[in-house]
Amino acid sequence: MEPHAVSPSFEKGEYTWKQVQVLGYDEKERKFKVRVMYNRHEKMVTRLSLLFYAEDPELFKERVELCKLRQKHVE
């Protein structure tokens, strides 16, 4: 199965974006279940931790920054 997206993965003390397969979506948790390609580890991630290959990386970056600004405002 081919990867659908990239998602941050923590290794060696830092986050790096790794290829993932999207396995499903949990509506109750509002998270995607993904499998990291290089180590087969499965995890649940939010939409802001999932950059699909079919989307524009610049728009994704803008969306993440906007969410961070909104979060900071709320805090």
matplotlib code that plots the C-alpha trace (Angstrom):
import matplotlib.pyplot as plt

x = [0.0, 1.3, 1.7, -1.0, 0.5, 3.3, 3.0, 5.4, 7.2, 9.4, 12.8, 16.3, 14.9, 13.1, 10.1, 10.6, 7.9, 7.6, 5.5, 2.3, -0.6, -4.1, -5.9, -9.1, -10.8, -12.4, -15.3, -15.7, -12.0, -11.9, -8.5, -7.0, -5.4, -2.1, 0.7, 4.2, 5.8, 9.4, 8.7, 5.0, 4.0, 0.3, -0.9, -3.8, -3.2, -5.2, -5.8, -3.2, -0.6, -1.4, -0.3, -1.9, 0.1, -3.0, -3.1, -1.1, 1.7, 1.6, -2.1, -1.5, 1.2, -1.1, -3.9, -1.5, -0.2, -3.8, -4.7, -1.7, -2.6, -6.2, -5.0, -2.6, -5.5, -7.7, -5.0]
y = [0.0, 3.4, 6.4, 9.1, 11.8, 12.9, 13.3, 14.4, 11.5, 12.0, 10.4, 11.2, 14.1, 15.9, 15.8, 15.0, 14.5, 10.9, 9.2, 7.6, 5.5, 6.7, 3.7, 5.4, 8.1, 8.0, 10.4, 10.3, 11.2, 13.4, 11.8, 9.9, 6.5, 6.3, 3.9, 5.3, 3.7, 3.3, 1.5, 0.3, 2.1, 3.0, 6.2, 8.6, 12.1, 15.3, 16.9, 19.5, 16.7, 15.3, 16.8, 14.9, 14.6, 16.0, 19.3, 22.5, 22.6, 26.4, 26.4, 23.7, 25.8, 28.8, 26.8, 25.5, 29.0, 30.4, 27.7, 28.5, 32.1, 31.3, 29.0, 31.7, 34.2, 31.8, 31.1]
z = [0.0, -0.9, 1.5, 1.4, 3.4, 5.8, 9.6, 12.3, 14.1, 17.2, 17.0, 18.2, 20.3, 17.4, 15.2, 11.5, 8.9, 7.7, 5.1, 6.4, 5.2, 6.3, 7.8, 8.9, 10.8, 14.3, 14.3, 18.1, 18.7, 15.5, 14.7, 11.8, 12.3, 10.4, 9.9, 9.7, 6.7, 7.9, 11.2, 10.7, 14.0, 14.1, 15.8, 16.0, 14.7, 14.3, 11.0, 11.7, 12.0, 8.6, 5.3, 2.4, -0.8, -2.7, -0.8, -1.3, 1.3, 1.5, 2.3, 4.9, 6.5, 6.6, 8.2, 10.9, 11.7, 11.9, 14.3, 16.5, 16.5, 17.5, 20.3, 21.6, 21.6, 23.6, 26.2]

ax = plt.figure().add_subplot(projection="3d")
ax.plot(x, y, z, "-o")
ax.set_aspect("equal")
plt.show()
